[in-house]
């Protein structure tokens, strides 16, 4: 039972889930809102431009219906007049069409924003399965869509009956009015009816927008297991991360061990700690710590140093101080300059003695290490 409850989608979607859904085109959309915006805009424009469109139609009819005898018997004139009528009509309704195109593009931004996704427009053949199509029809989403369609039909039907009763007398009386007045009056009635019918769909929009937001949020909800899997995928499983860390440590140790033969001196504990120092006088900097280790790693450093004839110097306080205070490939701290200078002076004396076959100098016995470095752990 506990396992079943864990599989319930009760968790809010993560940022990655929302981003992936947006890339796939899965965003909240309300077709009713888009339709409502287009209808209301077109109704408002029709009311504002209706008289101008009516006047333009009257002018077109006067121009095209008043033809001379020569024009009527000219075989080329019908094509010329048809082209002129089409051009005049297009110019007449061009502002209306342009506004509709703009609204059709901007309306979807009101809910979900503007998103383009190839995945959303890629044909999916499973949606063509008639059996699944029937199942979707009787699913909750299909029943709700059917209910919205029925609600729209009832609203428009009821409002249309009310408008017919309200404007029936005016529509019948248009035949008794002069032509220009009749057309202007007719456009006014059509504009009023269009606006009221479009506004009646606001009830559907007020239901559909919250429903689409709720349904979209419900689809994207996740189970606890999905969140855990996503975290593993994005951050990596503990086993993989541990393996990566081990590989990184091994690579770092291998690089470090290649620096041991190049060191000037190895300072030891003598058995538990070992640090390798290298000093380049031409670099105008302090000596660098190029390798360090404890226990087994310290033994490996000592063995490799002896194989490469790198001098070893036992100084437990200095070895611990360098190990804890200095990172790999970093210069030693200023507080240890004096101690390391004594070590390097001994190393250079030892190198000269070996080259000249002189008696080797005694290693320094009391190397000064500041108290703050002695306490480093």
ABEGO torsion letter per residue (X at the ends): XAAAAAABBABBBBAAAAAAAAAAGBBBBBAAAAAAAAAAAAAAAAAAAAAAAAAAAAAAAAAAABBBAAAAABAAAAAAAAAAAAAAAAAAAAAAAAAAAAAAAAAAAABGEBBBBAAAABBBAAAABAAAAAAAAABAAAAAAAAAAAAAAAAAAAAAAAAAAAAAAAAAAAAABBAAAAAAAAAAAAAAAAAAAAAAAAAAAAAAAAAAAAAAAAAABBBAAAAAAAAAAAAEBAAAAAAAAAAAAAAAAAAAAAAAAABABBBBOAAABBBBBBBBAAAGBBBBBABBBBEAAAAAAAAAAAAAGBBBBBBAAAAAAAAAABBBGBBBBAAAAAAAAAAAAAAAAAAAAAAAGBBBBBBBABBBBBAAAAABX
